[in-house]
Amino acid sequence: MARGAESLKRGIRGVLGADAYEKYLEFHAARHPGHEPLSEAEFWRDRTDRQDRNPQGRCC
């Protein structure tokens, strides 16, 4: 039962985009080893700025 709840939680986070920073860290580590990744605050600020400059199919 606990595994099912954890799986559901991961699924919801994925749909909402809440796991974007974790995915960024994985990507960054694989593509840019030895380089410092953005902090979480910097990541979200950059993501929001990019979305504001290039709005695409957002509901809000």
Order of alpha helices (4+ residues) and beta strands (2+ residues): alpha-alpha-alpha
